[in-house]
């Protein structure tokens, strides 16, 4: 049996590429538009590109804000991508909007030294904060690169939540892992073999939950 993954469609995001990437990793993928889509799902994915305010409006319109909170509170396997990472936190400077408030922290705009361009766009390396964790299997800390495109970054209050770290003028949290909740600022679905490896690691987590 393939692991069954629900991908939230709230009107934003590169859903096709996310779905195709998980399908390439041998997942059974369903796009969902409301709470009823969670029935039978083993893993939940929240992708997204654009502005956090639009993301929150979309989740509210789909009646999925509380179900997402409940899913993560129950420590069920969850993967947030880009906006799906930022949405987990209390507040964003982008539009001065509130997120889901699942974890303490805020989303801040890059204010960078040395004329570095914003948005941070393109390939960059990740440092693994816990390389022995199964989610890090097959990844090389400080060497493997993933694809980024963002002007805002998450500043978690809980340092122990940080699983990936990246340098772009400043060091910032490029991903977290809290229990079975994983989220990344970079786009695994655009990151070729290493991105697929990360999704495969998540599907192993789903199967072992």
N, C-alpha and C positions, 0 to 999 in steps of 0.2 A: 504493500500500500504506500502510495506517495503521501508525504506530509501535506496537509491541507492548509493553505495560507490564504487569508483574506487581505486584500489590498483596498484601502479606503479611497473611494472616488468622491471627492467633495468639490470637484470642479477645477482643481489646480494640479499641476505637476506633470511630469513626464511618465505617465502611467504605463504607456505601452512598453517603454524600455525597461521599467521596473518589473512588470509582469513577465516579459520575455526573458529577462535575466533569471528570475526565479524558476521559470519553466525550464530553462537550460540547465538548471541545477536539480531537475527532476522533482519539482514541487507541483502539486495540484493547486492552481491559482484561481481565485474568484475575485472579481471586482465587486465591491459592496457599496451600497448607497444609503444604508440605514442599519439600525441595530439588528434587524432580522437576519442580516447577512452574516452575523457572527455565529449563528447556529451551526455547529459542526466544525467550526474553524479551530485549528490547533495553534496557529501563529497569526499575528496581526501586524500589518505593515502600514505605516503612515508616511507616504512620500510627500513631496511638495517643492515647488519653486515659486518665487515671487515674494509677496509681502505677507508678513505674519497676520496682519489684520484680516486679510482676505481668507487666510487659512482658518482663523478662528470663526469667522462668519460662515464659512462653508461647513465646518464641523457642527456648528449650532444649527444650521439649516437642515443638516442630515440627522439631527438628534443623536449625534455620536459623541458629544463632549463627555457626558457622564459615563457612557459605556467604555470609552477609552480609559478614563480614570479608573473605573472599576476593574478593567482587564489588567492594568499594570499593578493596581493595589493587590490583586489576587496572584501576582507574580507569574502570570502567564506569558509565554514568549511574545515579545514585541520588538519590532525594528522600526525606528524612526529615521528618515532620510532628509537631510537639509532642513527645510521648514518643519519636518516631522521631529527633528531634534530640538529646534528652537521652541516649538510649541509646548514642550514639556516643562518649561520654566515659568517663573512668576510674571515676568515683565520684559517688554522689549522697547528699546529706544526708537525702533522703527515704527513711527506712528503713535508712539506712547500707548501701546496696547498691552492688555493683560494676556498671559498665556494660560495654559491649563493649571499651572501651579502644582504640578506633581512633585517636582524637585525644587529646592530653594536656589535662587540665582537669577541672573538677568541676562538679556541679550544686548550687546553693545556694538556700536559702530566702530570700525577700525579707524583709529587716529594714529597714523604711522609716521615714523621718522624716515628721513633720507629720501623723500620723494617717491616712495613705493606707491604703486597705483592701487586704487580701490575701484572696482571690486578685486579681491584676490581671485584670480582666474587661472586655471591650468593645473599642471601636475605638481605635487609637492609630497615630500616624504612624511611618514608618520613614525612616531616613537611609541612603542608599546610600553605601557606602564605596568602591565602584568603579563609578560610573555608566556608564562606557564599556563595561563587560562586556555581552555579548549577553543574559545572564540578567536584566539590568536594563532591557532594551528596553521602552519604553512606560510606564515607571514614573517618577514625579517625586519626587525626594529631598526629604524634609522636609514633603511635602504629602500624598502618597497614604497612606491608612490601611488597616490590616488588622485582623482580629478575633483577639483574644487571650483565653485563659482559662487561667491558670496561677499557681501559688504558688511555683514554683521556676524558677530561670533558670540558663542555662549560663554558666560563666566559663572561656572557653578560655585556655589558656596561650599559644597562638600567635595573637597579635593580627592577623597577616596573614590568618588564616582568616576573620575577621569580615567579612561581606558586608552585613548589615543591622544597624543599631543603633537602639534605641528608648529613650525616656526615660520612666521611671515612678518618680519619686523619686530614682532613680539611673539613669545610662546603663547599658544592658546589651545584650549580643549577642542580637539577635532572629533571627539567621540567619547561616549560614556558606556559603562556597563554597570547596572545595578540589579543584582539578581538575574532574572531572565529578561530584563529590559536592556536593549542595546540601541544606540542611536549614534549617527555619524553626521558631521557637517559635510563631508565629502560624499560624492555620488558613487557607490559601488557599481551601479549598473552602467556607469560610463568609464569604469576603471579597469576594463579588460580582465585578464586572467586573475589578478589579485582581488578584484572586486567580486568576481564569481566565487573565488575561494572563501571570501568573507560570508557571502550569502550561503554557501554550502555549510560553513561552520554554524551559522544560525539555524539551518535546517536540521543539523545534528542535535542542536539544543532543543528544537521543537520535538524531534523524535524521542529524545531521552527525558522529556519533561513528564 
